Every structure is written in C-alpha cells, then in structure tokens.
C-alpha cells in the first residue's frame, strides 16, 4: 500500500477497532500523492460538468422509481439508503441484490444503532437508466 498500517487479529477484535477506534484510524495524514490524486480528480470534475448533470438525473430517476418507500432520505444525495431492521435481514437483502448483479452493501449494527440497519445505495454518473430501473424493481419486489 501507499501508507497506513495493518492489524491482524480475530474478527471480534477487527470489528471492535473499526467501530470504536475511529479517532486513531482517522489521525493519519494523507501523503502528497493522494492529495495530488484528489486535486486531479477535482479538476476533472470541474472540466466535465456533464458528469454532475448526469448524476443528478440518475438520482431523480432512482427517487422517482422508488417513490415514498424511502421517505426521509436525502433526495439530493447520490448516497441513498434502504432501511432494513436487523443485521440478518440487511445481510440477506444485500445478498439478494448481489445475486442480481448489484453491489449494494449492508450497514450493520454496531456501526449504526440497533434497529437502524440499512443498505447503502451509491448512485453514479456512469449508471444507465436501465440499471437504475432494474435495481428499483428488485428493491420494490423485496419490500413487498
């Protein structure tokens, strides 16, 4: 890797560190190469405004197709959520979506409060309308 460290340990230890050692995890400064990469990406985005327009279009399409099932979620964000109570249910829902070809990850407790588990949908400018329609259809079928 570029920078950072590695912890080898049990799954319990790794989960504990991820969820309760955030102040330590986030104290490492980024190296110049990473800062340069971010700067180049920002310039690329500024030079290609059609990417932001396409992303906005994709967000609107997703929201239109999902409807009121996701009430309370930030309408303008490319990060959308699907509320699913319980770690087991969230993982099962994620597995169903993955088998359909969608990389939708669960956010499980203790990362979020018990009862606030969810799936994280990340929309991108490169997503096609057909992909968003297919995803929305699978989600709607699972929420019935």
N, C-alpha and C positions, 0 to 999 in steps of 0.2 A: 503493500500500500504506500500511499502518499505520506501519511502521518497518522498518529493515533497509537492505540495500544490494543492489547488482546487480553481477555480474561478467560481462562479455562476453568470450568467448574461444572457443577451439577445444574440441571435445568432449573431447580429451585433457586440456586444462587444467581444464575444469569437473569431470571425473571425478577428477582429481588433488586438486583443492581439497575436494571433497566427502569424499574418503576420507582425506586427510592433513592437513587444516587445521581439524579439529574444535575444537581449543582456541580458535581465533579465531572460528569460527562461533558457538560457544556462550557467548561472553563478553558478548553484548548483553543488557542488562536489558530486561525486558518493560515496556511502557508501562502506565499506570494503567487504560486502557480494557480491555486484555487481562486484567489482574488482576481487574477487576470482572466481566468475562465469565466467568472461571473460577469466581469466587465465586458468581455467579448459577447457573451450571450445577451446582455442588456442592450448593447449597441445593435446587435442583430434584430432584436425585437423592435427597437425604435425605427430601424430601417425597413421593416416589414409590417406595417400597421394592419395589413390584411389578416395577419395571424390573430390579432386581438378581436377583429370583427368576426372572424370565423368561430373563435372560441365563444364569443357572446351569442352567436347564432346557435351553436351547439347546446349551450346552457339553456337557452329559451326553448329549444326543441325538447330537450330532456324534461324540463319542468312542465311543458305543455302535455307531454305524453304521460308523465307520472301523475299529474293532477294534484288533488288535495290529499293524497295518501301520505305525502311527506310534509304536511303542514308544519310551519315553524322553522323550516330550514332556510338558510340564507339563499335567496333567489338568485343573487348575482355572482355567487362563488362557483368556480369550477370544481370545488370540493363539495359534493353533496353527500347526504347520509341517508341510510335506510335504518330506522330504529328497529331493533330486534332484541327482545328481552332474553337474557340468559346467554352465557358463553356457549353452551352446547348448541342452542338454536342458531346463534350467529355463525358459528363454525359450520354447521350443516348447510345453512343458506349460502355461505361463501363457497362451500364445496359444490353445491348445485350449480351456482353461477360459473365456477371454474370449469366444470364439466361441459358447460355450454360455450366455453371459449372466452369468458370474461374474467379478467384478473381483478376481482373485487375482494378486498381484504377485510376480515373482521377486526373490529376494535373491541377488545375484551376487557372485563374487569380482571385485575385491579387497575388497569390503565385508565378506565373510566369507572364511575360508580356502579356498583351492582344495580341492575335494573335499567341502566342507560347504555347497554351494549348496542353496537350498531355495525353496519357495513359502511365502508368508505368508498364512494364512487368518485373517481378522478376523471373529469372530462378534459379533453384536449382539442386543440385546433385541428389536429390530424384525424380525429374521429369522423367517420362518414355518417350521414343521416341514417343509412341502413343499419349500421352498428348500434346507434342510439335507439332506433326503433326496436331492434331485436332485444337489446338489453331491457328496455322498458317493458316489452312484452313478457319476458321471463320474470322480471320483478313482479309485475301485476299478477301473473299466474301463481306465483309463490305466496303472495299476500292475500289471496282469496281464501 
